[in-house]
Amino acid sequence: MIVLAIDPGPTESAWVLWDGSRLHGMGIDPNETALLRVGGSLADRLAVEMVASYGMAVGEEVFSTVFWAGRLVQAWGGQDWTGIYRLDVKLHLCHSARAKDSNIRQVLIDRLGPPGTKAKPGVTYGVRTHLWSALAVAVTAWDKQNEPAGRAGERG
């Protein structure tokens, strides 16, 4: 199974293709390009980082991100997809709601190996900025889809 995971943004979105052990592709595309990528993807499942509200005021950037997340799911065509909230990523990977981006990145490196070099690339070679968030969404979605029976819904 290959997961296409997306960290949507107001103008561009980061994406990775993940099979549970390696990346089959990644990039950061303008949202119009991301729509075409999603619509033409041969991935088995789509996972999109969702926006959650915790009572704080939000601005145009958040509303635009929500809009693009919806368009990306629509481009997927209603097939099998899942929304992954940032809190779910934090709890799944770090077992703490207080985890920061740096904690999540370190857990992914500990689990998948260091990025490596151009001459000797590791699994996470080339992952940068928002691609770390997309990879975290992919790993979380993959794990939740493939966890043993009886463990569904468990946290940390």
C-alpha positions in Angstrom: 0.0 0.0 0.0 1.3 3.5 -0.9 0.0 6.5 1.0 0.0 10.0 -0.6 0.3 12.3 2.4 -0.2 16.0 2.2 0.6 19.0 4.4 -1.7 21.6 2.8 -0.9 25.3 2.9 -2.6 28.5 1.8 -0.5 28.7 -1.5 1.5 25.5 -1.7 1.4 22.0 -0.3 4.0 19.5 0.7 3.5 15.9 -0.3 5.2 12.5 0.1 4.5 9.0 -1.3 5.2 6.5 1.5 5.0 2.7 1.5 5.8 2.0 5.1 9.5 1.7 4.7 10.6 4.2 2.0 9.7 7.3 0.1 8.6 6.9 -3.5 8.5 10.7 -4.1 8.1 14.0 -2.4 7.8 17.7 -3.2 6.4 21.0 -2.4 4.1 22.3 -5.2 1.8 25.3 -5.8 -1.7 24.2 -4.8 -3.0 24.1 -8.4 -0.2 21.7 -9.3 -0.9 19.7 -6.1 -4.5 19.3 -7.3 -3.3 17.7 -10.6 -0.8 15.4 -8.7 -3.6 14.2 -6.4 -6.0 13.6 -9.2 -3.5 11.6 -11.2 -2.0 9.7 -8.3 -1.7 5.9 -8.3 -1.4 5.9 -4.5 -3.8 3.5 -2.6 -4.8 6.0 0.1 -4.7 9.8 0.6 -3.9 11.3 4.1 -4.3 15.0 4.6 -3.3 17.0 7.6 -6.4 18.6 8.9 -6.8 21.9 10.6 -8.3 21.9 14.2 -9.7 24.9 16.0 -8.9 25.4 19.7 -10.9 28.5 20.2 -8.3 31.0 19.1 -9.0 33.6 16.4 -7.6 32.6 13.0 -6.9 34.6 9.9 -7.1 34.3 6.1 -4.1 31.9 5.9 -5.9 29.2 8.0 -9.2 29.6 6.0 -7.3 29.3 2.7 -5.5 26.2 4.0 -8.8 24.6 4.9 -10.2 25.5 1.5 -7.2 23.9 -0.3 -7.4 20.8 1.9 -11.0 20.3 0.8 -10.1 20.8 -2.8 -7.3 18.3 -2.5 -9.6 15.7 -1.1 -12.1 16.5 -3.8 -9.4 16.0 -6.5 -8.8 12.5 -4.9 -12.3 11.6 -6.1 -13.9 10.4 -2.9 -11.9 7.3 -2.8 -10.3 6.0 0.5 -8.8 8.9 2.4 -8.2 10.0 5.9 -7.8 13.2 7.8 -4.9 13.3 10.3 -4.9 16.1 12.9 -1.6 17.5 14.2 -2.5 16.3 17.7 -2.9 12.8 16.4 0.6 13.0 14.9 2.1 14.3 18.1 0.4 11.6 20.2 1.2 8.8 17.8 4.8 9.6 17.2 5.9 11.4 20.4 3.2 10.2 22.9 2.8 13.8 24.0 0.5 16.6 23.0 3.2 19.0 23.9 5.6 17.8 21.2 7.1 20.4 18.8 8.1 20.0 15.2 11.7 19.4 16.3 10.5 16.5 18.5 8.5 15.0 15.6 11.5 15.3 13.2 13.8 13.6 15.7 11.4 10.7 16.2 11.2 10.2 12.4 15.0 10.3 12.1 15.3 7.8 15.0 12.8 5.5 13.4 13.8 5.8 9.7 17.4 6.7 9.9 19.4 9.9 9.3 19.0 11.8 6.0 22.5 10.8 4.9 24.4 12.5 2.1 24.0 12.8 -1.7 26.6 10.0 -2.1 24.9 7.8 0.5 21.3 8.9 1.0 19.2 7.7 3.8 15.4 7.2 3.8 14.8 10.8 4.8 17.4 12.3 2.4 15.9 15.5 0.8 13.2 15.9 3.4 13.1 19.5 4.5 10.7 22.2 5.9 7.0 21.1 5.3 8.0 17.8 3.9 8.7 16.7 7.5 5.1 17.4 8.3 3.9 15.5 5.3 6.1 12.5 6.2 4.8 12.6 9.8 1.2 12.5 8.4 2.2 9.6 6.1 3.8 7.5 8.9 0.9 8.1 11.2 -1.7 7.2 8.6 0.3 4.1 7.5 0.7 2.9 11.1 -3.0 3.5 12.0 -4.0 1.6 8.8 -1.7 -1.3 9.5 -1.8 -1.6 13.3 -2.7 -5.1 14.7 -6.3 -5.9 15.4 -7.4 -4.9 18.9 -5.0 -1.9 19.0 -7.1 0.5 16.9 -7.9 3.6 18.7 -5.2 3.2 21.4 -3.2 6.3 22.1 0.5 6.4 23.3 
